[in-house]
Amino acid sequence: MTTELSDTTLSADRIVHLTDQLAALPHLRPGPDTDALFGGLVQAVLATPDRQAGDVLAHPEVHRRKDAIRDLSARGETALEHAWAEHIGTAPDARAALAAFPYLDNYRRLTALEARLIAHAGAGTPTSVAVLGSGPLPLSTLGYAHALDAPVVGLDRDATAVALARRVAERLGSANVRFEQADAADVALGGYDVVVLAALVGETPSAKAAILRRMADVMRPGALLLARSARGARTLLYPPVDLAAMPGFEVLEVVHPTDDVINSVVVARRAA
């Protein structure tokens, strides 16, 4: 018991220390200091076993910083994607530049898992896929188009992200994808067989639940929803999907990776 408590305290103290160091930085653009701190924070979260996660999350100093940690994580990921999208969009060899992206394998493994889950859900080959929150570096959107062999529309509310995503797709010679500016709060989704809700859409569990309720109103019956979520200590980095707050959807499967792929995946069908 003493060892367990000590491990919990050590994990919490490391998360708090790294969070405070990140919060003190003048910006979150990629660089040696920023990369090292975010890498340390991610590893501290991944190293926290599920049996300790509740105690770590309840630690007073961690709990007090919970919203700040998610905000730092979201802003850091956005800055990272912007920087790499600009690099890939201007590099002499775009594919070589993409190959150097440090999290490329994580994206590929996660989108491959999600494509298998879509197939397992009995959706057949979708004819239209939408990704809400496709971001400036649209690796998931490009991955779905390749794995599902279907046209995919990346949707993002940020005009700069859309422009960067278009440039990246063009430079990589990606087919079957297009990008449009749209907000999850009012976008029409009735024409899609599969709709993906990115991890950073909905900054809190309650905000994500509100978006899911709205999606249930506009998705067609029978369409699949794939929502990225998180479990345990990983909820410090991404807000989880509350399975009890998904009216209008039938939850088909929930997968929680145990490796360095952070996001969980929820697959649901829009009820008839």
C-alpha positions in Angstrom: 0.0 0.0 0.0 2.8 2.4 0.9 4.6 1.6 -2.4 1.4 2.1 -4.4 0.8 5.5 -2.6 4.3 6.5 -3.3 4.1 5.6 -7.0 0.9 7.6 -7.2 2.4 10.6 -5.6 5.5 10.4 -7.8 3.3 10.2 -10.9 1.2 13.2 -9.8 4.2 15.2 -8.8 5.8 14.7 -12.2 2.7 15.6 -14.1 2.3 18.8 -12.0 6.0 19.7 -12.5 5.9 19.3 -16.3 2.5 21.1 -16.6 3.9 24.1 -14.7 7.0 24.2 -16.9 4.9 24.1 -20.0 2.6 26.8 -18.7 5.7 29.1 -18.1 6.9 28.9 -21.7 6.5 32.0 -23.9 4.9 29.9 -26.6 4.1 26.2 -27.5 5.6 26.1 -30.9 7.8 23.0 -31.5 11.4 23.3 -30.3 13.8 21.4 -28.1 12.4 22.7 -24.8 8.7 22.4 -25.8 9.2 19.0 -27.4 11.0 17.6 -24.4 8.4 18.9 -21.9 5.4 17.6 -24.0 7.2 14.3 -24.5 7.8 14.0 -20.8 4.2 14.8 -20.0 2.9 12.2 -22.5 5.2 9.6 -21.1 4.2 10.4 -17.5 0.5 9.9 -18.5 1.1 6.7 -20.5 3.2 5.3 -17.6 0.3 5.7 -15.2 -1.4 2.3 -14.9 -5.2 2.1 -14.8 -5.1 0.9 -11.2 -3.5 4.2 -10.2 -5.2 6.5 -12.6 -8.1 7.4 -10.3 -5.8 8.3 -7.5 -3.6 10.4 -9.8 -6.6 12.2 -11.2 -7.9 12.9 -7.7 -4.6 14.2 -6.5 -5.4 17.8 -5.4 -2.7 19.5 -7.5 -3.4 17.4 -10.6 -7.2 17.9 -10.2 -6.6 21.7 -9.9 -4.6 21.7 -13.2 -6.9 19.3 -15.1 -8.4 22.0 -17.4 -5.0 23.6 -17.8 -3.4 20.3 -18.9 -6.0 19.7 -21.5 -5.7 23.3 -22.8 -1.9 23.0 -23.0 -2.2 19.7 -24.8 -4.7 21.0 -27.3 -2.7 24.2 -28.0 0.5 22.3 -28.2 -0.9 19.7 -30.6 -2.3 22.5 -32.8 1.0 24.3 -32.9 2.8 21.1 -33.7 0.4 20.3 -36.6 0.6 23.9 -37.9 4.4 23.8 -37.9 4.7 20.4 -39.7 1.9 21.3 -42.2 3.8 24.4 -43.2 7.1 22.4 -43.4 5.5 19.6 -45.5 3.8 22.2 -47.7 7.0 23.9 -48.6 9.6 21.2 -48.4 11.3 20.2 -51.7 10.3 16.6 -51.0 7.0 16.5 -49.2 7.0 12.8 -48.7 10.5 12.8 -47.1 9.4 15.7 -44.9 6.3 13.7 -43.8 8.4 10.6 -43.0 10.3 12.7 -40.5 7.2 13.6 -38.5 7.7 12.1 -35.1 4.2 10.8 -34.5 3.5 9.5 -38.0 3.4 5.9 -36.9 0.9 6.7 -34.1 -1.4 8.3 -36.7 -1.1 5.3 -39.0 -1.8 2.7 -36.4 -4.8 4.6 -35.0 -6.4 5.1 -38.4 -5.7 1.5 -39.4 -7.5 0.4 -36.2 -10.4 2.7 -36.9 -10.7 1.4 -40.4 -10.9 -2.1 -39.1 -13.6 -1.1 -36.6 -15.7 0.5 -39.3 -15.4 -2.7 -41.4 -16.3 -4.8 -38.3 -19.4 -2.7 -37.7 -20.8 -4.1 -40.9 -20.8 -0.8 -42.7 -19.4 -2.3 -45.9 -17.5 0.1 -48.0 -18.6 3.6 -47.2 -19.3 5.9 -50.1 -18.9 9.2 -48.1 -16.9 10.0 -44.9 -16.7 13.2 -43.0 -14.0 14.1 -40.4 -15.0 16.9 -37.9 -11.9 18.7 -36.7 -9.5 17.5 -39.5 -6.9 20.0 -38.5 -4.0 21.6 -40.4 -2.0 18.3 -40.7 -4.8 16.0 -41.9 -3.0 12.6 -41.5 -6.1 10.9 -40.2 -8.3 12.2 -43.1 -5.7 11.0 -45.6 -5.4 7.7 -43.8 -9.2 7.1 -44.0 -9.3 7.8 -47.7 -6.5 5.3 -48.3 -7.7 2.6 -45.9 -11.4 2.8 -46.7 -10.9 3.5 -50.4 -13.7 6.1 -50.1 -14.0 9.9 -50.6 -13.4 11.8 -47.4 -14.2 15.4 -46.5 -12.1 17.0 -43.8 -14.1 19.7 -42.0 -12.5 22.3 -39.7 -13.8 25.6 -38.4 -10.4 27.3 -38.7 -9.7 28.7 -42.2 -6.0 28.6 -41.8 -6.1 24.9 -40.9 -8.2 24.2 -44.0 -5.8 26.0 -46.2 -2.8 24.2 -44.8 -4.6 20.8 -45.0 -5.4 21.4 -48.7 -1.7 22.3 -49.4 -0.5 19.2 -47.6 -2.9 16.9 -49.5 -1.8 18.5 -52.8 1.9 18.2 -52.1 1.5 14.5 -51.1 -0.6 13.8 -54.2 -3.5 12.5 -52.1 -6.6 11.5 -53.9 -10.2 11.2 -52.7 -10.0 14.0 -50.2 -11.2 17.5 -50.0 -11.3 20.1 -47.1 -13.9 22.6 -46.2 -14.4 25.2 -43.5 -17.3 24.2 -41.2 -18.2 24.2 -37.6 -19.4 21.1 -35.8 -22.1 23.2 -34.2 -24.0 23.7 -37.5 -22.6 21.5 -40.2 -24.9 19.3 -42.3 -24.0 15.6 -41.9 -27.0 13.8 -43.4 -25.1 12.9 -46.6 -22.4 10.8 -45.0 -22.1 7.0 -44.2 -19.4 7.6 -41.6 -18.7 10.6 -39.5 -15.5 10.9 -37.4 -15.4 13.2 -34.4 -11.8 14.2 -33.8 -10.4 14.1 -30.2 -10.0 17.9 -29.9 -13.6 18.7 -31.0 -15.3 19.6 -27.7 -12.9 20.9 -25.2 -14.6 19.2 -22.2 -16.7 16.1 -21.7 -19.9 18.3 -21.5 -19.0 20.2 -24.6 -18.3 17.0 -26.4 -21.7 15.6 -25.2 -23.5 18.7 -26.6 -21.8 18.2 -30.0 -22.8 14.5 -30.0 -26.4 15.4 -29.2 -26.4 17.8 -32.1 -24.8 15.2 -34.4 -27.6 12.7 -33.5 -30.1 15.3 -34.8 -28.4 15.7 -38.2 -26.8 12.3 -39.1 -28.9 10.0 -41.1 -30.3 6.8 -39.4 -27.9 3.9 -39.9 -24.8 6.1 -40.4 -21.7 5.2 -38.3 -20.1 7.6 -35.8 -16.5 7.1 -34.9 -15.5 9.3 -31.9 -12.0 9.5 -30.5 -12.0 9.4 -26.7 -9.7 8.7 -23.8 -9.5 6.6 -20.6 -7.8 6.7 -17.3 -4.9 9.1 -17.0 -5.1 9.8 -20.7 -8.2 11.9 -20.0 -5.7 14.6 -18.8 -4.7 15.0 -22.5 -8.1 14.5 -24.2 -11.6 14.8 -23.0 -13.4 11.5 -22.8 -16.7 10.6 -24.5 -19.4 10.0 -22.0 -21.2 6.8 -23.3 -24.2 7.6 -21.1 -24.6 11.0 -22.9 -25.1 9.7 -26.4 -28.9 9.8 -27.0 -29.8 8.7 -30.5 -26.8 6.4 -30.9 -26.3 2.7 -30.4 -22.8 2.1 -29.1 -21.3 -0.9 -31.0 -17.7 -1.1 -29.7 -15.3 0.8 -27.5 -11.5 0.1 -27.8 -8.9 1.3 -25.4 -5.3 1.0 -26.8 -2.7 0.0 -24.2 0.4 1.1 -26.2 1.6 4.6 -27.0 -1.5 5.3 -29.1 -3.3 7.6 -26.6 -6.9 7.8 -28.0 -9.6 5.4 -27.3 -12.2 4.8 -30.1 -16.0 4.7 -29.7 -18.0 3.3 -32.6 -21.7 3.9 -32.6 -24.6 3.7 -35.1 -27.2 6.5 -35.5 -30.4 4.8 -34.3 -33.3 4.5 -36.7 
